[in-house]
Amino acid sequence: MVVKFIAVTIFTLIAALVSGCASTAPAPATRPNASTLGARTPVPFVDDTPYTGSAIDVSKVDAVPVPIFRVAPQYPAQFRRHRINGDAVVEFVVDIDGSTTELTARRATDLAFAKSAIQAISKWTFQPAQKDGRAVRCRLQVPIVFQIN
């Protein structure tokens, strides 16, 4: 009788393993992501085009541009709704009047993050960079991090 019970138990376990039902425990919970929530998955964006303008690199000026006024970027709605973080690196020129020009995204988690970062930085103003005691056009890059706390 004991041998028959062991044989039946072993047969039942083997059948369960073969059918993929060896455990009745629930599957572990996974963290929701863009695809499981129906959101658009972020698509990385990279622009490797070299700068060809006339502005001086920030590493070559005597005094770096100092921000006077900054606007926070708008979090892209499709990513905020699903709590998806991202970032963008924006290259731009601070002109001699302190305005930002020649804005371009160098890389971003998604183009939506890049567009939002560019839109915000376009409204920023600076005290211009100085070289030999004169205000000069200066090129710099700024990372913008989008993170939901």
C-alpha positions, 0 to 999 in steps of 0.5 A, spaced: 500 500 500 505 504 501 509 503 495 502 504 491 502 511 494 509 513 493 508 511 486 502 515 485 505 521 488 511 521 484 506 520 478 502 526 480 508 530 481 511 528 474 505 529 470 504 536 474 512 538 472 511 536 464 504 540 464 507 546 467 503 546 473 508 544 478 506 550 483 500 553 485 503 559 488 501 565 484 506 568 479 511 574 482 508 581 481 512 584 476 513 592 476 509 595 471 512 598 465 510 602 458 508 596 454 504 593 460 500 599 461 499 600 454 503 606 454 508 608 448 515 605 450 521 610 450 525 610 444 532 613 445 534 619 441 541 621 439 544 626 435 552 625 433 552 631 429 558 635 430 557 643 432 559 648 426 557 654 429 562 660 431 560 660 439 566 658 444 566 652 448 564 653 455 571 650 457 575 656 453 572 662 457 574 666 463 567 666 466 562 661 464 554 663 463 550 664 469 543 662 469 538 668 471 532 665 469 530 658 468 523 655 466 522 648 469 520 643 463 513 640 462 513 632 463 511 629 457 504 626 459 504 619 456 510 618 461 508 622 467 501 618 467 505 611 467 511 614 472 516 613 466 523 617 468 527 619 462 532 625 461 535 629 455 542 632 454 541 639 450 546 643 447 545 650 446 549 657 445 548 663 450 548 669 446 552 676 448 545 678 450 544 672 455 538 669 451 539 661 448 539 660 441 541 654 436 538 649 441 539 642 439 538 635 443 544 631 443 541 625 446 534 623 450 531 617 453 525 619 448 524 625 443 518 627 447 523 628 453 528 632 448 522 636 445 520 638 452 527 640 455 528 644 448 522 648 449 524 650 457 531 652 455 529 656 450 526 661 455 532 661 460 536 667 460 543 668 462 549 673 464 553 671 458 560 668 458 566 673 458 572 672 455 578 677 455 573 682 459 568 682 453 561 678 453 562 672 448 557 667 445 558 660 449 556 653 447 554 649 453 550 642 454 545 641 460 542 635 462 535 635 464 532 629 468 525 627 468 524 623 474 517 622 478 518 622 486 
